[in-house]
C-alpha cells in the first residue's frame, strides 16, 4: 500500500511515463514520415514532438517542485527523497524512477536515429538537386550559430582575400 503522502508523486511519475509513451509514438510516426519523405507529415510531427517535449519538461518541473516540498531539507533530488522512505512506497517509487530513466535513454536514442534520417534525407535532396540542376548545385545557405549562412561566410572570406591580393 502506498503512503498517502506520496500518492501525488506516484501519479506524477506515472503521468511522466505516459508522456514518454506518447513521445515514442510520435517519434515512430516522424521516422515513418522521414522514410516516406512526406514533407507535410514531417512538419506536423516535428511540431507534435516539440509540444510533447515541452509537456514532459513541465511534468519534470512539477516533479522537482513536489519532491522539494516533500523532502524535509527542501532538496529537489528524487533519489535522496526515496532513500529516506521506509515503507512500501519506496519500492514503487524506485521502480518508477528506473523506468523513467530508461525511457529518457531510449528517447535520446530514437531522437538520434531520427536526426540521422534527417541528415541523410538532406544529403539525398542535395544530390538530387545537383543531378537535376547542375547549374544550381550550390548548397542553400545553412545558418550557423552566429546567424551568418555558410555561403555568406564563404563570400565574405573570398572578398577579404580579394582585397588583400
N, C-alpha and C positions, 0 to 999 in steps of 0.2 A: 504494500500500500504506500502511496506517495504521500509525503508530508504535505499538508495543505499550503504550507508556506512556500513550497517550491512548485506547486501546480502551474502558476502563471509562467514560470521559467520553462517548465517542460512543454507547455503549449507553444511557447515562442520558439523553442528549439524544433518542435515538430513542424511548425509553420515554415521555418527556415529550410528544413529538409524537403518539404513540399515545393518550396520556391526553387530549390535546386533541381528538383524533378522537372518542373516546368521549363527551366533553363536548358536542361539536357534535350528536352523535346524540341525546343526552338533551335538549338544548335544542330540537331539532326535535320530539321527542315531546312535550315540555312545551308548545310552541306549538300543536301539534295538539290537545292536551287543552284548552288555553285556548279555542281557537276552537270546539271541540265542547262546551265548558262541562261537561266530565266532572270533577266535583269529586274523586272518588276518584283518578283518574289524575293530576290536578294535584298533589294532596298527595303521591302516590307519587313523581312525577317531581321535585318540589321536594326531597325527601329524597335522591334519587339524585344530583341536581345538586350538592347540598351535599356529599355523600360524595365525588363525583368532584373537586370543587373542593379539598377537603381533601387528596385524593390528589395532585393537581397541586402543591399547596403543599409537601407532603412531598418530592416529587421536586425541587422548586425548592431547598429547604433542602439536600437531598443534593448537588445540583449545586454550590451555593455552597461547601459543605464540601469537595467534591472539588477544585474549582478552587483554593481556598486551599491545599490540600495539594500540588497540582501546581505552583502558582505559586511561583517562587523567593523572592519577597518576602512570600508569605502573603496576597496580595491576593485578594479573592473575586470580582472582576470578570472575567468570562469573556473579554471583548474584549481586555483587557490581556494575558491569558494567550495568546490566539490570535495576537495581534500579535507575540509573541516566538517563535512556532513557525516553523521554517524548512524543514519538509519537506512531503510530500504531505498530511499530516493537516490542514494549515492550511485548504485549500480546502473540505474536507469539513466541518470544524467551522464555518467561516464560513457555509456554506450551511445547516447545521442551525440555527444561531443566527438567520439570516434567516427561516427557516421558522417557528421558534418565535415570533419577534416578530410575524410576520404572523398566526399563529394567536391570539396574545394580542389583537391589534387586532380580529380578526374575532369572537372570543368576546365582547369588550366590546360590539360592535355587536349581536350576537344577544341578549345579555342585555338591552340597552337596548330592543330590539324586544319582547321578552317582557314587560318591565316596563310598556311602553306598553299591551300587550294586557291585562295585569292591571288597570291603571288604567281602561281602557275597560270591561272586564267589571264592575268595581266600580261605575262610573257607571251602566251599564245595569241592574245589580241594584238600585241605589238608586232609579232612575227607575221601575222596575217596581214596587218596594215603594210608592212614592208614589202610583202609579196604582191599585194593587190595595188598598192600605190607607192612605188619606189621613189617617185618624185617628192613624196611627203613622208619620208621614212623617219624624220626626226621625231624623237620621243616627245610627247607633250610635256610641258613643264610640271614637275612634281615639286610641291612646296617643301622647303626644308624648315627646320625649327626657327630660323631667323626670318622667315616669311618670304625669302627670295627663292624663285624657282631655279632649278638646276640649269636651265637654258639661259636665264638671266645672268647667273654666276659665270657661265662659260663665256657669254658675250661680254661681260664686264672685264673678265680676265683677258680676253682677246684684245679689247680696246686698250687696256692698260699696257699690254705688251707692244701694241702698235704705237702707242705714244712714246714708249721708251726706245723704240727702234730707230 
